[in-house]
Amino acid sequence: MIEWDDKYCVDISLIDEQHKKLIETVNKASMVGISSNKPNDVLAILDQMTEYVLKHFETEEHYMKKFHFTGYQSHKNEHIDFTNTTINYKIKAVGGDYKIINEIIEYLMEWIANHIQIIDRQYIDCFKKNGLK
C-alpha cells in the first residue's frame, strides 16, 4: 500500500489529484492481489488504468503543447509506452491470464517511482511559469 506523500507532489493541484487516483489504483490492485486475484477484479484494475491514461495523459499533454514544453515528444512517448503496456495487460487478462496482478502492481510502482517522481518533474517550471498551479 502506498500513502500519498509530498515526494509524489508536482505542486500543480489538477495533476496531483490525478496522481492520487493512480496511487488509489495501485492500492486497489494490491488488495486484489492479496485477497481475490479474480479475473473481474483484475479487469476492473485495468479499466481504472485505462481511465487514468485517457484523462491524465490528455491533461498533461494539453498543457505541454499549450506552454510549448520542450520535452513534449519524449514525455508523450512515455505515455504511449504506458498505454501500450496497459493494453497488453488487458489482452492477457481477457485471455484468462488473471494472475498478472503482481506484474501490474510492480509496473505501476515503477511508473510512480520513475515517471511521476522523475519525468513529471521536468515540466513543473514550465507549467508554473505559465501560471498553472
Secondary structure, 3 states (H helix, E strand, C coil): CCCCCHHHCCCCHHHHHHHHHHHHHHHHHHHHHHHCCCHHHHHHHHHHHHHHHHHHHHHHHHHHHHCCCCCHHHHHHHHHHHHHHHHHHHHHHHCCCHHHHHHHHHHHHHHHHHHHHHHHHHHHHHHHHCCCC
